[in-house]
Amino acid sequence: QVHLVESGGGLVQAGGSLRLSCAASGSSISINHMGWYRQAPGKQRELVARITSSGSTNSSDSVKGRFTISMDNAKNTVYLEMNSLKPEDTSIYYCNANVYYGGYYYIYWGQGTQVTVSS
């Protein structure tokens, strides 16, 4: 069993910054990739950014140049540095992990953390 624990959400003014963290816990797991998704009320969940264990990244066009994803493989922790935040970034942010364990791949989700950007 893998647990994802998120932290770092909150309320910030437009133009401000926040840093989200997500730690994956579990024994004998191998992280394939981790990422962040977000879902605003009435909208579908969308990919924000993703990073593989080898460091390859991809992100949504809406956050390119403002958000940076990184991962500490030793800690099985992924970070999302969010700068120049806009009101439209307001959403619940969910951590996602693709984990290899016992010959199979599994997908896990965090509980979500609220990010609110005021204008």
C-alpha positions as CSV (number, residue, x, y, z in Angstrom):
1,Q,0.0,0.0,0.0
2,V,1.2,3.5,-0.9
3,H,0.2,6.7,0.8
4,L,0.6,10.1,-0.7
5,V,0.8,13.0,1.7
6,E,0.4,16.4,0.3
7,S,1.2,19.8,1.8
8,G,1.8,23.4,0.9
9,G,-1.6,24.7,-0.4
10,G,-3.1,27.9,0.8
11,L,-4.3,31.3,0.0
12,V,-2.1,33.7,-1.9
13,Q,-2.5,37.0,-3.8
14,A,-2.1,37.1,-7.6
15,G,1.6,37.3,-8.5
16,G,2.6,35.3,-5.4
17,S,4.2,31.9,-5.0
18,L,3.5,28.6,-3.3
19,R,5.3,25.4,-3.1
20,L,3.5,22.1,-3.0
21,S,5.0,18.8,-1.7
22,C,3.9,15.3,-2.0
23,A,5.6,12.4,-0.2
24,A,5.0,8.8,-1.2
25,S,5.3,6.2,1.6
26,G,5.4,2.5,1.3
27,S,7.9,-0.3,1.4
28,S,9.7,-1.8,-1.6
29,I,8.2,0.6,-4.0
30,S,9.7,2.0,-7.2
31,I,8.4,5.3,-8.5
32,N,7.9,5.4,-12.2
33,H,6.6,8.9,-12.3
34,M,4.9,11.4,-10.1
35,G,2.9,14.5,-11.0
36,W,0.3,17.1,-10.1
37,Y,-3.2,17.5,-11.4
38,R,-5.8,20.1,-10.6
39,Q,-9.5,20.3,-10.7
40,A,-11.6,23.4,-10.4
41,P,-15.3,23.3,-9.5
42,G,-17.3,22.2,-12.5
43,K,-14.3,21.3,-14.6
44,Q,-12.4,18.1,-15.4
45,R,-9.2,17.2,-13.7
46,E,-6.3,18.3,-15.8
47,L,-2.6,17.6,-15.8
48,V,-0.4,20.4,-14.4
49,A,3.0,18.8,-14.5
50,R,4.6,15.4,-14.4
51,I,8.2,14.1,-13.8
52,T,9.7,10.7,-14.3
53,S,12.2,9.1,-11.9
54,S,14.9,9.9,-14.5
55,G,14.0,13.6,-14.4
56,S,12.1,14.0,-17.6
57,T,9.2,16.5,-17.2
58,N,6.2,17.7,-19.1
59,S,3.7,20.4,-18.1
60,S,0.6,22.1,-19.3
61,D,1.0,25.1,-21.6
62,S,-1.0,27.2,-19.1
63,V,1.8,26.8,-16.4
64,K,4.9,26.7,-18.5
65,G,7.4,29.3,-17.4
66,R,5.6,29.8,-14.1
67,F,5.5,26.3,-12.4
68,T,8.5,24.0,-11.9
69,I,8.2,20.4,-10.9
70,S,11.1,18.5,-9.3
71,M,11.5,15.2,-7.5
72,D,13.8,13.9,-4.7
73,N,14.1,10.2,-5.6
74,A,15.7,9.4,-2.2
75,K,12.7,10.7,-0.4
76,N,10.0,9.7,-3.0
77,T,8.8,13.2,-2.9
78,V,7.7,15.5,-5.6
79,Y,7.6,19.3,-5.4
80,L,5.7,21.9,-7.4
81,E,7.1,25.4,-7.2
82,M,4.4,27.8,-8.4
83,N,5.3,31.4,-9.2
84,S,3.4,34.3,-10.7
85,L,0.2,32.7,-9.6
86,K,-3.0,33.8,-11.3
87,P,-6.6,33.7,-10.1
88,E,-7.3,31.0,-12.7
89,D,-4.8,28.8,-11.0
90,T,-7.3,28.5,-8.1
91,S,-8.1,24.8,-7.8
92,I,-7.7,21.6,-5.8
93,Y,-4.3,20.2,-6.6
94,Y,-3.9,16.4,-6.5
95,C,-0.7,14.5,-6.3
96,N,-0.4,11.4,-8.5
97,A,2.1,8.6,-8.4
98,N,2.7,5.7,-10.8
99,V,4.4,3.0,-8.8
100,Y,6.0,-0.3,-9.7
101,Y,5.5,-3.0,-7.0
102,G,5.5,-6.7,-7.1
103,G,5.6,-6.9,-10.9
104,Y,2.7,-4.5,-11.5
105,Y,2.2,-0.8,-11.9
106,Y,-0.3,1.0,-9.7
107,I,-1.7,4.5,-9.7
108,Y,-2.2,6.4,-6.5
109,W,-3.8,9.8,-5.7
110,G,-3.3,12.2,-2.9
111,Q,-6.3,13.6,-0.9
112,G,-5.9,17.0,-2.6
113,T,-4.8,20.4,-1.4
114,Q,-6.6,23.7,-2.0
115,V,-4.8,26.5,-3.8
116,T,-6.6,29.8,-3.8
117,V,-5.3,32.8,-5.7
118,S,-7.0,36.1,-4.9
119,S,-7.0,39.0,-7.4
